[in-house]
Amino acid sequence: MSERVITQRKLDYRARLEANLAEYSNILIINVDNVGSNQLQKIRIALRGKGVVLLGKNTIIRKVLRESSDKRLEKLIPHVHHNIGFVFTNSDLAELRKIIMANKVPAAAKTGGLAPSNYTLPEGPTGLDPGQTSFFQALNIATKIVRGAIEIINPVPLIKEGDRVTASATSLLSKLNIKPFFYGARVPLVYEAGSVYDAKVLDFSQDDLLKKFQNGVNKLTAVSLAIGYPTAASISHSFSRAFKNALALALVSDFTFKQAEEFKAGMGKAVAAAPAAAAAAAPAKKVEKPKEKEPEPEEDMNLGGGMFGDD
């Protein structure tokens, strides 16, 4: 391929990048490590009509960002490194991020590669013959022989996220025909309205953001009231406290004002109505008639004959 053709391709790519920067206001920065061309094509199809995927040489991207008339784009330059790409969009960022991250494919572990996630080897039969226990012994995995096959006794955390995958772990997973990882394009950062922030912020719902904002306002209000420094967050509480103090003073002294008079009038009506309401609410007591005393039976003094027992 001639140098002229290469130069023309660079010019075409630069023109596409500049056009996308001018047309779209938001950018998802994607990491495409371990992502094949077929998988990228599926992502492009899924984003059709919602966003534009563009990958290219980092040197050209940094040059275009530096020379752009929009100086806010320079904030992207420190993040243009390694195997990254841009997804330009004017649509909902959270929706596009979900579409991108949902496109994953299973992948085998590679020796020396960084583990993208944790993997725990489950307990149970492995289907391997007893002659291959050395793999498990090298990884300190407790096993037993059941019906002529190796069986893992307890679940074993085999790979930790961010660690290098060892040769023993790769060999064992290969023998067990296990693909522990799922690879796909990741979205670590977002550029929006001149700011670059962590894409995890997109996981927050509108209600979550409102709760966090309200929590911050409550803390600011508490600090302002504690130190006696008025702010927009505490001024309504200060006025409310001042009104209560003035009202309490009006109730115990000759000092008065319009709102205090209205309060006194309302309180007077409430006090006057209280006895009547209490009388209406009290149940009428039932007057019980005194029970008539039953006459006592007269004693028969002549039981069994006379005084001396004769008839």
Secondary structure, DSSP 8 states (H G I E B T S, - for coil): --HHHHHHHHHHHHHHHHHHHHH-SEEEEEE-TT--HHHHHHHHHHTTTTEEEEE--HHHHHHHHHH-S-GGGGGGGGG--SSEEEEEESS-HHHHHHHHHH-EEEE---TT-B-SS-EEE-SEE----GGGHHHHHHTT--EEEETTEEEE-S-EEEE-TTSB--HHHHHHHHHTT---EEEE-EEEEEEETTEEEEGGGGGS-HHHHHHHHHHHHHHHHHHHHHHT---TTTHHHHHHHHHHHHHHHHHSSS---HHHHHHHHHHHHHHHHHHHHHHHHS------------------TTTTSSTTS--
